[in-house]
């Protein structure tokens, strides 16, 4: 048997986590045993806002680097509030008020856009139809009332679209809406099931908008997709019926991820294939809002467990509770500045921050070639940490190129989690007397990644190719020249 090896440890990166000084209220370090045999140190901080809200407070990162959230004081009074990363809160009352407020998002025009469901003082049987509002970072409010189709629309979830418009759902009407920066509203209903309750909408990786439709007596749980021209498709196959859909977001893997009230996190591809994950989620937690984090994992709130959850793209769940007050009831979650996550609490109107260090990226530690003469050839790669099994076993992520640029097809890629190795089986033998180039794809979203979701560090930068040259002579083991390149 002959063995070809690369230089061990070539390109290894060291991972250092630096936590901020505990100068804020409620700074709790949480140490997690990571799949990557490293320690991911997460801190959760809570900030009192001095405000009280009787409805779900939504939150988003503003264009000014602050966090903006909705406040519902009563059915007739409410505001939009701003909190700085240091915890300073400024409140901007909304006048006239058409609340209670729903969602909030940052638009392409550098302002914040929010929804107002209804008002008890409106002209339609005592109810206002609802409204879309816009607030600048200096607190100037513009209101777009009565822009709906003559009934109680109740606009709720809202997000910025890829077309520079803002998109929203109407929870009391069978419609999805779009509003331009100038305030022109268009509503779409063709293709929607009757009377869905849609509580979340997000831009997808395919240039469309994706939203959830909660099950009712008239239809099951569905996930909807709407193009920017208004064409709607619904997906239901594979979505469970034991709970209702709640939140949805685009993941780092090119799919959409959603939450369900029956302690389920789901994943749906842009073609509609659904996978659901339950293991690791505490029963009765009611996963609610979800967002893709800076560490290539998904983070979600658990209101009925006073916890924040994290799920990798391979489905491994970790829950965090240290730093959360009893009865915190975490609700909506969003990305913040400098790789942080922020969330609102329904229990006492606090706002929380999660400091998430980036997950260390895997590297190729060693390459070995086995088999000579008439024996089948295999190539074994050893990695610095456990991998996401789906990307590790995707043969499209590995390319062997022979003399003259001829590609050697790879029949299989087998991942051994315990050894942290991938064994490649080429469809033809590799000649010991010739040079071959092995390239490993580490580019997101489909390239080789760690179990934490961090993409392969191929050339000193996460998300790049690893390239090495395989050389042999007379069947004797010789070192392999390890070369790193962004390309192939």
BELQUISUL-V421305 format. One record per residue. N is the residue number from 0. PHI is phi in whole degrees, -180 to 180 (none if undefined). PSI is psi in whole degrees, -180 to 180 (none if undefined). Layout:
# BELQUISUL-V421305
{{N/PHI/PSI} {N/PHI/PSI}}
This chain:
# BELQUISUL-V421305
{{0/none/139} {1/-113/146} {2/-129/129} {3/-110/133} {4/-129/147} {5/-89/169} {6/-67/120} {7/-64/139} {8/79/3} {9/-62/127} {10/81/10} {11/-65/136} {12/-106/142} {13/-94/145} {14/-113/125} {15/-124/129} {16/-109/124} {17/-114/121} {18/-93/151} {19/-69/156} {20/-66/140} {21/-76/70} {22/-100/2} {23/-111/166} {24/-69/136} {25/57/68} {26/-104/113} {27/-123/117} {28/-78/137} {29/-125/123} {30/-106/125} {31/-112/136} {32/-76/109} {33/-85/159} {34/-61/-26} {35/-86/14} {36/58/29} {37/-122/176} {38/-110/122} {39/-98/110} {40/-95/116} {41/-113/134} {42/-119/140} {43/-120/129} {44/-125/144} {45/-114/141} {46/-122/124} {47/-70/140} {48/-102/-17} {49/75/9} {50/-117/158} {51/-124/138} {52/-131/136} {53/-101/5} {54/-137/174} {55/-64/117} {56/-83/125} {57/-93/162} {58/-148/148} {59/-153/158} {60/-81/131} {61/-88/168} {62/-70/-10} {63/-97/7} {64/83/3} {65/-101/172} {66/-105/138} {67/-121/136} {68/-142/159} {69/-92/148} {70/-132/126} {71/-115/104} {72/-78/-40} {73/-160/-174} {74/-71/-11} {75/-120/-4} {76/-138/143} {77/-169/177} {78/-159/171} {79/-114/131} {80/-118/155} {81/-123/136} {82/-127/131} {83/-80/164} {84/-58/-21} {85/-87/-7} {86/101/7} {87/-80/130} {88/-111/135} {89/-126/133} {90/-109/134} {91/-120/100} {92/-62/146} {93/-99/123} {94/-138/125} {95/-71/155} {96/-100/126} {97/-119/32} {98/-77/-167} {99/-72/155} {100/-71/150} {101/-107/-115} {102/-88/173} {103/-147/144} {104/-152/163} {105/-95/127} {106/-89/173} {107/-72/-10} {108/-93/7} {109/82/13} {110/-118/172} {111/-99/139} {112/-118/140} {113/-143/162} {114/-107/150} {115/-129/120} {116/-68/-53} {117/-168/173} {118/-139/136} {119/-70/-6} {120/-106/17} {121/-79/175} {122/-82/-12} {123/-99/91} {124/60/33} {125/85/3} {126/-119/139} {127/-85/145} {128/-67/-21} {129/116/170} {130/-157/157} {131/-111/131} {132/-116/158} {133/-135/133} {134/-133/132} {135/-80/169} {136/-71/-9} {137/-97/-1} {138/98/8} {139/-81/124} {140/-105/134} {141/-121/136} {142/-117/142} {143/-123/78} {144/-86/163} {145/52/37} {146/-96/12} {147/-106/178} {148/-87/52} {149/72/18} {150/-146/-179} {151/-77/91} {152/-74/-42} {153/54/69} {154/-62/139} {155/-132/-83} {156/-76/149} {157/-149/145} {158/-156/157} {159/-80/134} {160/-95/168} {161/-73/-8} {162/-98/14} {163/73/8} {164/-102/174} {165/-111/136} {166/-116/148} {167/-148/162} {168/-106/156} {169/-119/111} {170/-81/-10} {171/-113/11} {172/-146/155} {173/-86/70} {174/-152/154} {175/-119/137} {176/-116/159} {177/-134/137} {178/-128/132} {179/-80/166} {180/-58/-23} {181/-89/-2} {182/97/8} {183/-84/125} {184/-103/135} {185/-126/136} {186/-117/145} {187/-127/134} {188/-136/-22} {189/-64/125} {190/101/-8} {191/-90/142} {192/-68/159} {193/-66/134} {194/49/55} {195/-78/152} {196/-107/109} {197/-108/114} {198/-104/1} {199/-159/144} {200/-145/145} {201/-151/149} {202/-71/139} {203/-98/173} {204/-75/-7} {205/-103/11} {206/83/6} {207/-110/175} {208/-105/141} {209/-121/142} {210/-148/159} {211/-97/150} {212/-127/111} {213/-71/143} {214/-65/144} {215/-133/-175} {216/-68/-14} {217/-101/-20} {218/-158/158} {219/-80/-180} {220/-60/132} {221/-136/153} {222/-116/127} {223/-104/153} {224/-131/130} {225/-129/129} {226/-77/167} {227/-69/-11} {228/-94/-2} {229/100/8} {230/-81/126} {231/-110/136} {232/-128/139} {233/-115/143} {234/-125/132} {235/-134/-22} {236/-64/129} {237/92/-8} {238/-90/125} {239/-67/165} {240/-117/4} {241/-79/-6} {242/-155/-177} {243/-108/148} {244/-68/145} {245/-131/-63} {246/-119/160} {247/-150/146} {248/-154/160} {249/-80/134} {250/-95/173} {251/-77/-5} {252/-104/12} {253/83/8} {254/-117/175} {255/-104/144} {256/-121/141} {257/-139/161} {258/-112/153} {259/-133/150} {260/-70/-13} {261/-93/39} {262/61/46} {263/-130/138} {264/-112/132} {265/-119/159} {266/-131/132} {267/-130/129} {268/-77/168} {269/-69/-11} {270/-95/-2} {271/99/9} {272/-81/127} {273/-110/136} {274/-128/137} {275/-118/145} {276/-126/131} {277/-123/-29} {278/-62/131} {279/96/-9} {280/-95/124} {281/-63/130} {282/-56/139} {283/83/10} {284/-77/-28} {285/60/63} {286/-51/134} {287/-120/-81} {288/-99/151} {289/-143/148} {290/-152/150} {291/-78/129} {292/-91/176} {293/-74/-7} {294/-103/17} {295/65/25} {296/-120/174} {297/-107/140} {298/-120/140} {299/-144/159} {300/-97/149} {301/-125/89} {302/-59/-40} {303/-89/13} {304/-130/-1} {305/51/49} {306/-136/159} {307/-113/132} {308/-108/155} {309/-134/133} {310/-131/131} {311/-79/168} {312/-69/-12} {313/-95/0} {314/99/9} {315/-85/127} {316/-107/137} {317/-129/138} {318/-115/143} {319/-125/133} {320/-130/-25} {321/-62/131} {322/101/-14} {323/-97/132} {324/-71/151} {325/-58/134} {326/75/19} {327/-63/-39} {328/56/62} {329/-63/137} {330/-120/-89} {331/-93/145} {332/-133/146} {333/-151/165} {334/-77/146} {335/-124/-173} {336/-72/155} {337/59/39} {338/72/24} {339/-101/166} {340/-122/146} {341/-129/149} {342/-146/158} {343/-102/157} {344/-119/132} {345/-86/-14} {346/-73/-45} {347/-145/26} {348/62/30} {349/-85/163} {350/-120/137} {351/-116/153} {352/-123/138} {353/-116/122} {354/-94/114} {355/-115/102} {356/-64/144} {357/-64/139} {358/-69/140} {359/-64/142} {360/-87/142} {361/-72/153} {362/-129/160} {363/-85/121} {364/-95/-30} {365/-160/145} {366/-125/129} {367/-128/141} {368/-115/132} {369/-123/147} {370/102/134} {371/-149/167} {372/56/-119} {373/-92/0} {374/-74/148} {375/-63/146} {376/-90/137} {377/-131/149} {378/-123/123} {379/-109/127} {380/-110/130} {381/-104/132} {382/-109/162} {383/-77/-14} {384/-158/165} {385/-59/150} {386/-112/162} {387/-69/120} {388/-65/-33} {389/-65/-49} {390/-71/-33} {391/-67/-32} {392/-100/11} {393/-85/108} {394/-63/-21} {395/-67/-15} {396/-86/0} {397/-128/134} {398/-133/127} {399/-112/123} {400/-116/129} {401/-99/-170} {402/-57/141} {403/77/9} {404/80/14} {405/-77/128} {406/-82/131} {407/-94/113} {408/-60/145} {409/-108/124} {410/-78/-38} {411/-157/156} {412/-131/113} {413/-110/124} {414/-99/130} {415/-110/104} {416/-65/-36} {417/-68/-35} {418/-95/-9} {419/59/43} {420/-124/153} {421/-122/125} {422/-105/121} {423/-98/138} {424/-118/100} {425/-66/153} {426/-74/-16} {427/-136/159} {428/-71/151} {429/-98/129} {430/-74/127} {431/-63/-22} {432/-93/5} {433/-126/160} {434/-93/141} {435/-132/148} {436/-109/129} {437/-108/125} {438/-120/134} {439/-116/122} {440/-79/123} {441/-118/13} {442/-84/133} {443/-68/158} {444/-93/-11} {445/-100/-8} {446/-69/172} {447/-59/133} {448/-140/160} {449/-73/167} {450/-62/-23} {451/-78/-11} {452/100/-10} {453/-69/132} {454/-72/157} {455/-57/135} {456/-93/95} {457/-87/-33} {458/-135/25} {459/103/-6} {460/-131/128} {461/-59/142} {462/87/27} {463/-126/169} {464/-77/145} {465/-104/129} {466/-130/133} {467/-142/154} {468/-105/126} {469/-93/124} {470/-132/138} {471/-147/158} {472/-153/126} {473/55/28} {474/73/9} {475/-94/142} {476/-68/128} {477/-134/157} {478/-64/150} {479/-98/133} {480/-72/116} {481/-88/121} {482/-125/136} {483/-113/135} {484/-149/146} {485/-69/-30} {486/-104/-172} {487/-106/none}}
